[in-house]
Amino acid sequence: MNAKQKKPELKPVALLTGAARRIGAATARLLHGRGMDIIVHCHRSQSEARALVHALNAAREDSAAMVSADLDDMQSLPMLAQDINKLLQGRRLQLLVNNASRFYPTPFGAAGQQDWDMLFNSNVRAAYFLSQQLSPLLRNAGGCIVNLIDVYASRPLPQHSIYCMAKAALQMMTMSLAQELAPEVRVNGIAPGAIIWPEQGLSDAQKQSILERVALQRSGSERDIADAVAWLALDADYVTGQIIAVDGGRSLTI
């Protein structure tokens, strides 16, 4: 090879957990539009994940793939990492977005161990051990991790103590891994506020009560979170260990 010739740059790939719908899907579409190839992880939402992958591949051939795994099952994580290695095929894993999450109330006195396990597993344990499994690939690529946290990681949400504790653990994990994986890998978090309403539904009065405590007096959108992920992943080369609140000012009055 001529000394002046450079090896072709490997195509960057983003892996997003829980990306079949909502914020994960919106983020996958935006990153794909910014030139990244996408691996969509899902568990139960396989039909939505396939539709998303089909749409991305229709826009750019061989640019998206799907992996399915139950992140509650620790035995599935090494196999998931192997599947991702196979899908890379000469590309580089540039970004891991830990987006998969569960959210539901656990009133104190009524919550059980199953609630604890489900909320901690989905919100922090899976993110930690998947990051551990994929850290060699991310180090080799000089990549980054973005964790989806919550404004309630810092301030408690009534009737949701276990969820809040799990997100607080994810927030500390973000800062800890930013130290442990530096300088090769950057690790940051995003704390959404009132972006999209919970799937179990809120009354109009409940929604209005929340919005009255948002400085901008309106809810956000999936695109607001996707823009923040893209900025951290693609534009913020000197940012690590930070938690960015994308909440319309909700954290000012929470």
TAWOMO-V162474 format. One record per helix or strand of 2 or more residues. SS is the DSSP state (H for helix, E for strand). FROM is the first residue (numbers start at 0). LEN is the number of residues. If there is no record, write none. Layout:
# TAWOMO-V162474
SS,FROM,LEN  SS,FROM,LEN
This chain:
# TAWOMO-V162474
E,11,5  H,21,12  E,36,6  H,45,14  E,63,5  H,73,15  E,91,7  H,112,29  E,143,5  H,150,3  H,160,20  E,185,7  H,203,8  H,221,14  E,242,4  H,249,3
